[in-house]
Amino acid sequence: MATTGIVNGTLMTLSNGGVVIGSTTSHSFSQSMETRDATTKSSSGVEEVLEGLISHEISFEGLVAWSVANTYEELSVILNARTVQSLTFSTEVAGDPRYSMSGYLTSLSMEAGLESSMTFSGTFKVTGAITVAIVT
């Protein structure tokens, strides 16, 4: 049964190659569309635009834990290999949507503050179309 009411963000996971990225604390999935100029002399000095390229990104943050699989160390290897990854963004609750896509890990950082939990963050830039299916 699909999640009802307002979805608890804790349910949402980001997976790479079918394995959840470990120790994450937040995810952000953004979609945007660029525009292209369509302004002419008859536009009366007002900008006019048309549709352009659509792009998607998934950003994430997490806590560094060396013993957790598919976290900072593995992501660092992926970034340096510069290979496309198979990603899913979903609650994995039956009836909820599952977003599947391919993307490149384009940024990865780690922070270690004084007397603070170490954190990491990164961004995947999606390439190609996104498939949306219902989890069964």
N, CA, C and O of each residue as an XYZ file, in Angstrom:
544
protein
N       0.840     -1.175      0.000
C       0.000      0.000      0.000
C       0.886      1.240      0.000
O       1.847      1.326      0.764
N       0.559      2.186     -0.852
C       1.353      3.408     -0.975
C       1.368      4.185      0.336
O       0.428      4.125      1.129
N       2.456      4.914      0.539
C       2.569      5.776      1.712
C       1.445      6.807      1.662
O       1.208      7.422      0.623
N       0.758      6.994      2.779
C      -0.337      7.964      2.825
C       0.073      9.183      3.629
O       0.959      9.117      4.481
N      -0.587     10.297      3.346
C      -0.271     11.527      4.061
C       1.069     12.085      3.622
O       1.602     11.715      2.576
N       1.598     12.968      4.426
C       2.894     13.578      4.131
C       3.987     12.542      4.354
O       4.052     11.908      5.407
N       4.834     12.380      3.363
C       5.867     11.338      3.400
C       6.990     11.739      4.348
O       7.492     12.861      4.286
N       7.376     10.828      5.218
C       8.512     11.018      6.113
C       9.788     10.868      5.287
O      10.026      9.807      4.710
N      10.608     11.914      5.222
C      11.825     11.910      4.419
C      12.801     10.804      4.777
O      13.642     10.437      3.956
N      12.709     10.266      5.983
C      13.594      9.186      6.400
C      13.389      7.943      5.534
O      14.309      7.140      5.381
N      12.185      7.777      4.963
C      11.895      6.610      4.128
C      12.636      6.637      2.793
O      12.905      5.587      2.209
N      12.964      7.835      2.310
C      13.547      7.981      0.984
C      15.020      7.603      0.997
O      15.787      8.085      1.831
N      15.407      6.743      0.073
C      16.807      6.332     -0.023
C      17.342      6.575     -1.430
O      16.586      6.603     -2.402
N      18.640      6.747     -1.518
C      19.339      6.866     -2.787
C      20.222      5.639     -2.926
O      21.075      5.373     -2.078
N      20.010      4.894     -4.002
C      20.784      3.676     -4.237
C      21.628      3.829     -5.485
O      21.233      4.474     -6.457
N      22.801      3.219     -5.433
C      23.716      3.194     -6.564
C      23.982      1.735     -6.888
O      24.554      1.007     -6.076
N      23.570      1.310     -8.069
C      23.755     -0.086     -8.451
C      22.974     -1.037     -7.563
O      23.400     -2.173     -7.354
N      21.838     -0.596     -7.036
C      20.996     -1.435     -6.189
C      21.392     -1.453     -4.728
O      20.732     -2.110     -3.923
N      22.465     -0.740     -4.360
C      22.922     -0.698     -2.974
C      22.713      0.711     -2.426
O      23.181      1.684     -3.018
N      22.014      0.824     -1.301
C      21.750      2.126     -0.693
C      23.071      2.792     -0.310
O      23.949      2.150      0.266
N      23.207      4.076     -0.630
C      24.382      4.831     -0.207
C      24.294      4.968      1.302
O      23.331      5.529      1.825
N      25.294      4.459      2.000
C      25.251      4.322      3.447
C      25.425      5.612      4.224
O      26.095      6.541      3.773
N      24.815      5.657      5.392
C      24.956      6.728      6.382
C      24.496      8.099      5.904
O      24.940      9.115      6.438
N      23.611      8.147      4.903
C      23.143      9.462      4.455
C      22.128     10.034      5.438
O      21.391      9.299      6.094
N      22.107     11.344      5.523
C      21.172     12.042      6.412
C      20.164     12.876      5.631
O      19.119     13.242      6.170
N      20.460     13.182      4.373
C      19.515     13.923      3.544
C      19.829     13.721      2.069
O      20.957     13.420      1.681
N      18.782     13.898      1.257
C      18.890     13.813     -0.195
C      18.106     14.973     -0.791
O      17.139     15.452     -0.197
N      18.524     15.415     -1.952
C      17.816     16.467     -2.663
C      17.779     16.105     -4.134
O      18.821     15.862     -4.744
N      16.583     16.067     -4.709
C      16.400     15.736     -6.119
C      15.869     16.983     -6.807
O      14.759     17.424     -6.510
N      16.645     17.562     -7.728
C      16.205     18.794     -8.374
C      16.092     18.619     -9.885
O      16.878     17.914    -10.519
N      15.090     19.284    -10.430
C      14.844     19.281    -11.866
C      14.777     20.733    -12.325
O      14.211     21.581    -11.634
N      15.345     21.016    -13.474
C      15.276     22.382    -13.981
C      15.249     22.366    -15.506
O      15.632     21.389    -16.150
N      14.781     23.483    -16.058
C      14.751     23.639    -17.498
C      15.411     24.968    -17.858
O      15.019     26.021    -17.353
N      16.397     24.913    -18.718
C      17.000     26.135    -19.245
C      16.038     26.717    -20.279
O      15.182     26.012    -20.814
N      16.189     27.981    -20.544
C      15.401     28.601    -21.601
C      16.345     29.109    -22.685
O      17.542     29.291    -22.462
N      15.777     29.330    -23.855
C      16.554     29.894    -24.957
C      15.891     31.196    -25.393
O      14.666     31.325    -25.378
N      16.694     32.122    -25.767
C      16.202     33.452    -26.119
C      15.351     33.413    -27.377
O      15.719     32.772    -28.361
N      14.213     34.098    -27.345
C      13.334     34.226    -28.498
C      12.933     35.687    -28.705
O      11.948     35.977    -29.384
N      13.700     36.598    -28.116
C      13.394     38.019    -28.198
C      13.692     38.541    -29.608
O      14.732     38.243    -30.195
N      12.762     39.317    -30.122
C      12.933     39.919    -31.441
C      12.749     41.434    -31.342
O      12.431     41.963    -30.277
N      12.950     42.111    -32.446
C      12.754     43.552    -32.472
C      11.303     43.923    -32.180
O      11.026     45.019    -31.693
N      10.387     43.019    -32.475
C       8.969     43.309    -32.228
C       8.523     42.914    -30.819
O       7.329     42.950    -30.524
N       9.463     42.539    -29.942
C       9.130     42.165    -28.561
C       8.945     43.359    -27.649
O       8.739     43.191    -26.447
N       9.014     44.553    -28.192
C       8.824     45.804    -27.442
C       9.777     45.931    -26.254
O       9.400     46.458    -25.207
N      10.984     45.460    -26.411
C      11.981     45.595    -25.352
C      11.792     44.636    -24.186
O      12.445     44.781    -23.153
N      10.904     43.653    -24.341
C      10.634     42.671    -23.290
C      11.206     41.323    -23.722
O      10.982     40.870    -24.845
N      11.936     40.698    -22.826
C      12.532     39.398    -23.135
C      11.446     38.348    -23.367
O      10.455     38.286    -22.639
N      11.651     37.537    -24.380
C      10.803     36.381    -24.646
C      11.688     35.149    -24.698
O      12.808     35.204    -25.205
N      11.186     34.030    -24.173
C      11.974     32.799    -24.128
C      11.147     31.616    -24.616
O       9.917     31.661    -24.650
N      11.850     30.570    -24.987
C      11.255     29.284    -25.344
C      11.910     28.206    -24.494
O      12.894     28.454    -23.798
N      11.347     27.010    -24.565
C      11.881     25.897    -23.772
C      13.281     25.533    -24.222
O      13.671     25.788    -25.361
N      14.042     24.925    -23.299
C      15.405     24.494    -23.595
C      15.684     23.151    -22.953
O      14.777     22.339    -22.770
N      16.924     22.921    -22.616
C      17.352     21.645    -22.038
C      16.796     21.448    -20.624
O      16.743     22.384    -19.827
N      16.391     20.233    -20.338
C      15.963     19.849    -18.995
C      17.131     19.131    -18.333
O      17.791     18.304    -18.962
N      17.386     19.442    -17.071
C      18.474     18.774    -16.351
C      17.995     18.333    -14.973
O      17.038     18.878    -14.422
N      18.689     17.327    -14.429
C      18.357     16.757    -13.131
C      19.630     16.529    -12.326
O      20.672     16.181    -12.882
N      19.541     16.725    -11.029
C      20.657     16.448    -10.116
C      20.119     15.835     -8.839
O      19.005     16.132     -8.406
N      20.926     14.982     -8.249
C      20.630     14.453     -6.915
C      21.821     14.779     -6.030
O      22.953     14.396     -6.325
N      21.555     15.493     -4.940
C      22.582     15.811     -3.957
C      22.296     15.032     -2.679
O      21.152     14.678     -2.396
N      23.342     14.771     -1.917
C      23.173     14.000     -0.688
C      24.193     14.438      0.343
O      25.243     14.988      0.012
N      23.862     14.182      1.601
C      24.765     14.421      2.723
C      24.712     13.207      3.624
O      23.711     12.491      3.653
N      25.788     12.970      4.362
C      25.802     11.827      5.262
C      26.884     11.945      6.316
O      27.661     12.900      6.342
N      26.912     10.955      7.178
C      27.913     10.870      8.237
C      28.978      9.858      7.830
O      28.655      8.767      7.362
N      30.232     10.214      8.006
C      31.331      9.313      7.651
C      31.408      8.192      8.679
O      31.514      8.444      9.880
N      31.355      6.959      8.200
C      31.515      5.767      9.038
C      32.311      4.770      8.195
O      31.782      4.183      7.251
N      33.561      4.588      8.536
C      34.437      3.746      7.713
C      33.912      2.328      7.574
O      34.209      1.663      6.582
N      33.145      1.849      8.532
C      32.672      0.464      8.508
C      31.389      0.274      7.712
O      30.939     -0.859      7.542
N      30.788      1.358      7.220
C      29.525      1.262      6.481
C      29.809      1.143      4.988
O      30.622      1.885      4.437
N      29.126      0.195      4.338
C      29.330     -0.029      2.902
C      28.729      1.094      2.069
O      27.768      1.749      2.473
N      29.318      1.297      0.898
C      28.823      2.236     -0.107
C      28.720      3.660      0.434
O      27.696      4.325      0.277
N      29.789      4.114      1.068
C      29.826      5.475      1.606
C      31.034      6.220      1.037
O      31.432      5.932     -0.092
N      31.620      7.139      1.749
C      32.621      8.055      1.202
C      33.743      7.365      0.420
O      34.048      7.768     -0.702
N      34.350      6.346      0.991
C      35.487      5.698      0.316
C      35.095      5.122     -1.043
O      35.808      5.321     -2.027
N      33.973      4.411     -1.106
C      33.520      3.834     -2.363
C      33.121      4.925     -3.352
O      33.380      4.808     -4.550
N      32.489      5.987     -2.849
C      32.088      7.090     -3.716
C      33.313      7.804     -4.295
O      33.277      8.262     -5.437
N      34.378      7.900     -3.528
C      35.609      8.515     -4.010
C      36.179      7.726     -5.188
O      36.661      8.313     -6.156
N      36.125      6.414     -5.104
C      36.598      5.560     -6.201
C      35.746      5.799     -7.451
O      36.275      5.886     -8.559
N      34.414      5.905     -7.266
C      33.494      6.143     -8.386
C      33.793      7.483     -9.046
O      33.847      7.571    -10.273
N      33.985      8.522     -8.245
C      34.269      9.851     -8.796
C      35.541      9.819     -9.639
O      35.567     10.352    -10.748
N      36.588      9.197     -9.117
C      37.866      9.152     -9.826
C      37.830      8.257    -11.062
O      38.607      8.460    -11.995
N      36.937      7.272    -11.076
C      36.800      6.398    -12.241
C      36.024      7.075    -13.373
O      36.128      6.668    -14.530
N      35.245      8.110    -13.037
C      34.462      8.865    -14.013
C      33.537      7.986    -14.841
O      33.445      8.139    -16.059
N      32.854      7.067    -14.175
C      31.946      6.144    -14.865
C      30.495      6.451    -14.521
O      30.185      6.917    -13.424
N      29.619      6.183    -15.471
C      28.190      6.404    -15.265
C      27.663      5.380    -14.252
O      28.075      4.220    -14.257
N      26.752      5.822    -13.388
C      26.205      4.978    -12.337
C      24.703      4.771    -12.549
O      24.032      5.619    -13.137
N      24.187      3.653    -12.073
C      22.759      3.339    -12.142
C      22.138      3.711    -10.798
O      22.440      3.088     -9.780
N      21.267      4.732    -10.791
C      20.738      5.299     -9.552
C      19.233      5.087     -9.420
O      18.504      5.086    -10.412
N      18.782      4.909     -8.185
C      17.353      4.911     -7.884
C      17.120      5.778     -6.663
O      17.941      5.832     -5.747
N      15.985      6.451     -6.670
C      15.581      7.346     -5.589
C      14.158      6.946     -5.231
O      13.236      7.175     -6.014
N      13.966      6.348     -4.049
C      12.665      5.766     -3.732
C      12.529      5.451     -2.246
O      13.520      5.339     -1.524
N      11.281      5.312     -1.806
C      11.014      4.817     -0.456
C      11.051      3.299     -0.427
O      11.232      2.696      0.631
N      10.880      2.685     -1.585
C      10.769      1.236     -1.754
C       9.537      0.668     -1.039
O       9.482     -0.526     -0.748
N       8.563      1.518     -0.760
C       7.280      1.082     -0.208
C       6.363      0.762     -1.382
O       6.231      1.573     -2.299
N       5.723     -0.415     -1.367
C       4.822     -0.813     -2.447
C       3.778      0.278     -2.682
O       3.135      0.758     -1.749
N       3.628      0.655     -3.954
C       2.680      1.688     -4.335
C       3.291      3.065     -4.474
O       2.670      3.952     -5.060
N       4.498      3.272     -3.950
C       5.183      4.565     -4.065
C       5.999      4.613     -5.360
O       6.340      3.564     -5.906
N       6.317      5.813     -5.861
C       7.119      5.912     -7.080
C       8.594      5.585     -6.832
O       9.140      5.843     -5.759
N       9.213      5.012     -7.857
C      10.663      4.779     -7.854
C      11.229      5.498     -9.081
O      10.844      5.215    -10.216
N      12.145      6.427     -8.834
C      12.797      7.165     -9.906
C      14.103      6.459    -10.230
O      14.956      6.299     -9.357
N      14.265      6.036    -11.478
C      15.484      5.348    -11.911
C      16.164      6.177    -12.988
O      15.511      6.729    -13.873
N      17.492      6.256    -12.899
C      18.239      7.100    -13.826
C      19.703      6.683    -13.860
O      20.158      5.863    -13.062
N      20.420      7.269    -14.798
C      21.868      7.110    -14.884
C      22.495      8.466    -14.598
O      21.936      9.505    -14.950
N      23.661      8.451    -13.957
C      24.299      9.728    -13.671
C      25.765      9.575    -13.318
O      26.256      8.482    -13.034
N      26.440     10.703    -13.345
C      27.845     10.778    -12.981
C      27.980     11.476    -11.639
O      27.317     12.483    -11.390
N      28.821     10.955    -10.787
C      29.152     11.632     -9.535
C      30.073     12.792     -9.898
O      31.199     12.580    -10.349
N      29.589     14.028     -9.697
C      30.333     15.204    -10.136
C      31.005     15.954     -9.009
O      31.897     16.766     -9.257
N      30.599     15.703     -7.773
C      31.277     16.338     -6.641
C      31.173     15.444     -5.420
O      30.203     14.705     -5.250
N      32.189     15.523     -4.575
C      32.233     14.751     -3.337
C      33.144     15.493     -2.370
O      34.268     15.852     -2.723
N      32.667     15.722     -1.162
C      33.499     16.400     -0.171
C      33.299     15.767      1.197
O      32.293     15.106      1.454
N      34.277     15.983      2.068
C      34.225     15.467      3.426
C      34.626     16.599      4.358
O      35.523     17.383      4.047
N      33.956     16.681      5.501
C      34.253     17.726      6.474
C      34.498     17.090      7.841
O      33.774     16.192      8.271
N      35.529     17.575      8.503
C      35.889     17.067      9.827
C      36.114     18.248     10.759
O      37.230     18.755     10.867
N      35.060     18.686     11.428
C      35.152     19.817     12.343
C      35.576     19.396     13.741
O      35.480     18.222     14.101
N      36.032     20.334     14.508
C      36.458     20.096     15.880
C      35.303     19.544     16.712
O      34.240     20.160     16.791
N      35.513     18.381     17.333
C      34.515     17.736     18.186
C      33.147     17.616     17.519
O      32.110     17.783     18.160
N      33.167     17.321     16.220
C      31.928     17.148     15.444
C      31.969     15.810     14.721
O      33.039     15.265     14.453
N      30.800     15.296     14.413
C      30.743     14.101     13.574
C      31.234     14.460     12.185
O      30.863     15.499     11.639
N      32.072     13.600     11.608
C      32.547     13.833     10.244
C      31.380     13.634      9.282
O      30.564     12.728      9.451
N      31.317     14.495      8.276
C      30.243     14.426      7.294
C      30.818     14.366      5.882
O      31.979     14.704      5.649
N      29.980     13.930      4.954
C      30.347     13.958      3.544
C      29.133     14.417      2.749
O      27.995     14.313      3.209
N      29.392     14.923      1.552
C      28.304     15.339      0.675
C      28.746     15.165     -0.764
O      29.940     15.120     -1.061
N      27.773     15.067     -1.651
C      28.093     14.899     -3.060
C      26.899     15.180     -3.941
O      25.783     15.397     -3.469
N      27.167     15.170     -5.242
C      26.129     15.423     -6.233
C      26.306     14.489     -7.424
O      27.414     14.294     -7.924
N      25.187     13.916     -7.865
C      25.136     13.160     -9.110
C      24.438     14.019    -10.154
O      23.362     14.557     -9.893
N      25.036     14.153    -11.328
C      24.422     14.844    -12.462
C      23.829     13.765    -13.356
O      24.543     12.887    -13.841
N      22.515     13.836    -13.571
C      21.807     12.819    -14.341
C      22.065     13.014    -15.825
O      22.107     14.140    -16.320
N      22.237     11.899    -16.528
C      22.372     11.914    -17.969
C      21.241     11.100    -18.576
O      21.013      9.960    -18.170
N      20.537     11.662    -19.531
C      19.422     10.966    -20.172
C      18.123     11.093    -19.396
O      18.001     11.881    -18.458
N      17.164     10.293    -19.820
C      15.811     10.358    -19.259
C      15.714      9.652    -17.911
O      16.520      8.782    -17.581
N      14.710     10.051    -17.149
C      14.395      9.422    -15.859
C      13.165      8.540    -16.066
O      12.198      8.949    -16.708
N      13.211      7.345    -15.524
C      12.073      6.432    -15.567
C      11.394      6.435    -14.215
O      12.053      6.322    -13.182
N      10.069      6.566    -14.219
C       9.306      6.518    -12.974
C       8.411      5.287    -13.039
O       7.623      5.132    -13.971
N       8.537      4.413    -12.041
C       7.722      3.213    -11.938
C       7.161      3.128    -10.539
O       7.684      3.752     -9.616
N       6.111      2.370    -10.378
C       5.514      2.166     -9.053
C       6.138      0.918     -8.427
O       6.205     -0.134     -9.062
N       6.588      1.040     -7.195
C       7.186     -0.087     -6.469
C       6.110     -1.146     -6.241
O       5.004     -0.844     -5.793
N       6.457     -2.383     -6.558
C       5.493     -3.486     -6.342
C       5.941     -4.369     -5.193
O       5.264     -5.343     -4.863
